[in-house]
Amino acid sequence: MDKPADPNRRARGFALYVGLDEQKAQEHGLALKDLVTHLKAELEKVAPGASSHASIALAPAETAGDDLEIVRLALHDPGKLAAMKKKDDEPTPGVTIDISRKRVVIGGDVVGLTYREFGLIQFLVLREGQTVPREAIIGHLWDPEDSEAPNLRTIDVHIRRMRQKLEPYSEIVRTVRGSGYRFDRHADVTIVFGQAPSPDVNV
């Protein structure tokens, strides 16, 4: 069913997205450029004076998928972009550790980690698979002059509290007896680093 017309808005034109691979067009004896010229000429016949603009969408040759969907994405079709954003916002199973946004999401819900707790898991994530000594964790996350800085025994309390918030994925932070802690990723874990390098990456 069509939506009721908005009295404050009026249609000013339309966009027509055509999914037709250049190679497929050539198989039919067509060139995309010539096809565009033909369609613009037809438009002038049926709607004299109508202005138009045509863009040919380019994508890497190895890009797989439906031609029309690729064209809509390449030309930034608002409807397609909105659908993709909605899909991205839908809850997903597993745990996502988003370094760029400094948050952890489990099953679509943001975990209530403190600033220090996120710093702790980020420190381990950036050293994935490495056993990190307790001394290194304390030295990185706490100022030596901080009276509330934990010692080698009380750092375990901070780790335990953080792991409780990561349930049912607490095992991604493993205790290595006598050595420290290690971050282990598995199939249900997604790490999002973003485009900018983490400020911790060179530590």
For each residue, the residues with C-beta under 8 A, 3 or more apart:
1:
2:
3:
4:
5:
6: 9
7:
8:
9: 6
10:
11: 14
12:
13: 50
14: 11
15: 75 77
16:
17: 68 71 72 75 77
18: 68 71
19: 66 67 68 69 70 71
20: 24 25 32 35 67
21: 24 25 67
22: 25 26 32
23: 26 27
24: 20 21 27 28 67
25: 20 21 22 28 30 31 32 35
26: 22 23 29 30 31
27: 23 24
28: 24 25
29: 26
30: 25 26 34 35
31: 25 26 34 35
32: 20 22 25 35 36 56
33: 36 37 56
34: 30 31 37 38
35: 20 25 30 31 32 38 39
36: 32 33 39 40 54 56
37: 33 34 40 41
38: 34 35 41 42
39: 35 36 42 43 54
40: 36 37 43 44 52 54
41: 37 38 44 45
42: 38 39 45 46
43: 39 40 46 47 50 52
44: 40 41 47 48 50
45: 41 42 48
46: 42 43
47: 43 44 50
48: 44 45
49:
50: 13 43 44 47
51:
52: 40 43
53:
54: 36 39 40
55: 75
56: 32 33 36
57: 70 71 74 75
58: 74
59: 63 70 74
60: 63
61:
62:
63: 59 60 70
64:
65: 69 70
66: 19 69 70
67: 19 20 21 24 70 71
68: 17 18 19 71 72
69: 19 65 66 72 73 80
70: 19 57 59 63 65 66 67 73 74
71: 17 18 19 57 67 68 74 75
72: 17 68 69 75 77 79 80
73: 69 70 76 77 80 81 84
74: 57 58 59 70 71
75: 15 17 55 57 71 72
76: 73 81
77: 15 17 72 73 80 81
78: 81 82
79: 72 82 83
80: 69 72 73 77 83 84
81: 73 76 77 78 84 85
82: 78 79 85 86
83: 79 80 86 87
84: 73 80 81 87 88
85: 81 82 88 89
86: 82 83 89 90
87: 83 84 90
88: 84 85
89: 85 86
90: 86 87 108
91: 107 108 109
92: 96 107 108
93: 107 188
94: 106 107 169 187 188 189 190
95: 104 105 106 107 166 169 172 188 189 190
96: 92 104 105 106 189 190 191 192
97: 104 121 122 125 189 190 191 192
98: 101 102 103 104 105 192 194
99: 102 122 125 126 191 192 193 194 198
100: 192 193 194 195 196
101: 98 192 194
102: 98 99 118 122
103: 98 110 111 113 118
104: 95 96 97 98 110 111 113 118 121 166
105: 95 96 98 108 109 110 111
106: 94 95 96 109 111 166 169
107: 91 92 93 94 95
108: 90 91 92 105
109: 91 105 106
110: 103 104 105
111: 103 104 105 106 165 166
112: 165
113: 103 104 117 118 121 162 165
114: 117 118
115: 118 119
116: 119 120 141 158
117: 113 114 120 121 158 161 162 165
118: 102 103 104 113 114 115 121 122
119: 115 116 122 123 141
120: 116 117 123 124 137 141 158 159 162
121: 97 104 113 117 118 124 125 162 166 173 183
122: 97 99 102 118 119 125 126 198 200
123: 119 120 126 127 132 137 140 141 200
124: 120 121 127 128 132 137 173 181 182 183
125: 97 99 121 122 128 183 191
126: 99 122 123 198 200 201 203
127: 123 124 130 132 183
128: 124 125 183 184 185
129: 182 183 184
130: 127 182
131: 176 179 180 181 182
132: 123 124 127 136 137 180 181 182
133: 136 137 179 180
134: 137 138 152 155 156 180 181
135: 138 139 152
136: 132 133 139 140 180
137: 120 123 124 132 133 134 140 141 155 180 181
138: 134 135 141 142 149 150 151 152 155
139: 135 136 142 144
140: 123 136 137 203
141: 116 119 120 123 137 138
142: 138 139 146 148 149 150
143: 146 149
144: 139 149
145:
146: 142 143 149
147:
148: 142
149: 138 142 143 144 146
150: 138 142 153 154 155 157 158
151: 138 154 155
152: 134 135 138 155
153: 150 156
154: 150 151 157 158
155: 134 137 138 150 151 152 158 159
156: 134 153 159 160
157: 150 154 160 161
158: 116 117 120 150 154 155 161 162
159: 120 155 156 162 163 173 175 181
160: 156 157 163 164
161: 117 157 158 164 165
162: 113 117 120 121 158 159 165 166 173
163: 159 160 166 167 170 173
164: 160 161 167 170
165: 111 112 113 117 161 162
166: 95 104 106 111 121 162 163 169 170 172 173
167: 163 164 170
168:
169: 94 95 106 166 172 188 189
170: 163 164 166 167 173
171: 174 184
172: 95 166 169 183 184 185 186 189
173: 121 124 159 162 163 166 170 181 182 183 184
174: 171 181 182 183 184
175: 159 181
176: 131 179 180 181 182
177:
178:
179: 131 133 176
180: 131 132 133 134 136 137 176
181: 124 131 132 134 137 159 173 174 175 176
182: 124 129 130 131 132 173 174 176
183: 121 124 125 127 128 129 172 173 174
184: 128 129 171 172 173 174
185: 128 172 189 191
186: 172 189
187: 94
188: 93 94 95 169
189: 94 95 96 97 169 172 185 186
190: 94 95 96 97
191: 96 97 99 125 185
192: 96 97 98 99 100 101
193: 99 100 198
194: 98 99 100 101
195: 100
196: 100
197: 201
198: 99 122 126 193 201
199:
200: 122 123 126 203
201: 126 197 198
202:
203: 126 140 200
